């Protein structure tokens, strides 16, 4: 599949933003003042917002994007939109509550926070299900796909929360938590890569001509590459896969963990760790799209 | 509404005969011709006369070579368009409700005014039946010529999809596959019509008819004509032989 920049930015950054929103909701990231509550909210909303804006780039008609909220009964993409909207609203209320009441655990805080955390995770799950539900793409059609998305988002959210903590000058238990979830996310990702995927469709089932023998396309249906091949016939990743996979994990996990261990309370160290993590997850996401093969390409073999 | 309707009684669709298709592309061209000024936004091309032409097409013909274990091969021309699946995955993924399956006849359509051009339906379709319009930014797909088949302004014989109407070898048939007594259903039954990628569980309405078996020819025992002998006997004799040699003597 073509690794569209819009979708890579969207799933990486909004994943991180929702991850941070979930951490904020759990109360693990405590703002020391109203200003910091606003900053936390803005960082989370910023990542979510940039991601969602990026996701509209690839639309043919971004001005009609609001229509995507209507089909939540059947479509994961629609569900994701509805959930994302709910998270943004809850986050704004949650931050406003902190500003007004001046404390973190205001009367609204508990239930609202739990709701915020759950809905944030549900949003990431819905994003992942858009891909995991697609049967023609065996690489994505796997139970670990949503698990990976959610784990990366939690790990990123914890890392970002730990970073914000160091900036506001509170020491906390977040760095070890971030470290552990990074390791879990990495393990899950490796399991996803390792677990065998079989395209149960073949050129023979695609054409129904298996009885006649091995099927090979000899004349393409046009003289130039068409939209289907452009969108679903991306080749470069498979060539560099063995190099890019370790690079992604070194950036997303190994280097951030090294920084967390060496200087867990240094703002510079954790900021750098977060930036490296984002670059690593971006690489991982690029591979997620670029490595995936779609059954339509069986007609072009 | 992108939830699928309950299975319709009438299931309009195509039956494509891979035995008779000669890969002439006439159906492809007539489809483009009819749908460019027809239903919805024009079916556009980008850079059609330039160095990198591209464009949206609702019907494409591939040609495959099938090679069996004793290394004999045959060519099969293979037209491919939307199969109007019973369990159409392209419909349920649509976030806006633009993609829908009609309850009355099972035709899968796109409401282009509500399409945001996200492309997810094309990802969900295992067959590559949907293509993004490069100019309009909306998803395009076969409409089964819904603007022909019910069109009382057209002559009776023209109320069939453009691809079916134009096929010079009658390799394409249109009808109600929900009715077991219809001509198309009978054809599917008689010729062993099959589904594409049944393992994807989309339950396509369109069916394909397999190429018929070819008679086996034994090269050694056959009474095939001897081409070499034919060529020899075609060399001139008598008067023409004399003329031929005289003219040769005159030189170049």
Interface residues (C-beta under 8 A of the other chain):
Chain A: X1 X58 X59 X60 X61 X62 X64 X65 X67 X68 X69 X70 X71 X73 X74 X75 X76 X77 X78 X81 X130 X133 X134 X135 X136 X137 X200 X201 X203 X205 X206 X207 X208 X209 X211 X212 X213 X214 X215 X216 X217 X218 X219 X220 X221 X222 X223 X224 X225 X226 X227 X228 X231 X232 X294 X295 X296 X299 X300
Chain B: X1 X2 X3 X18 X23 X28 X52 X53 X54 X55 X56 X57 X60 X61 X62 X63 X64 X65 X66 X67 X68 X69 X73 X74 X75 X76 X78 X80 X89 X92 X93 X94 X95 X96 X97 X98 X114 X115 X116 X117 X118 X119 X120 X122 X123 X124 X125 X126 X127 X128 X131 X132 X133 X134 X136 X137 X138 X139 X194 X195 X196 X197 X198 X199 X200 X201 X208 X210 X211
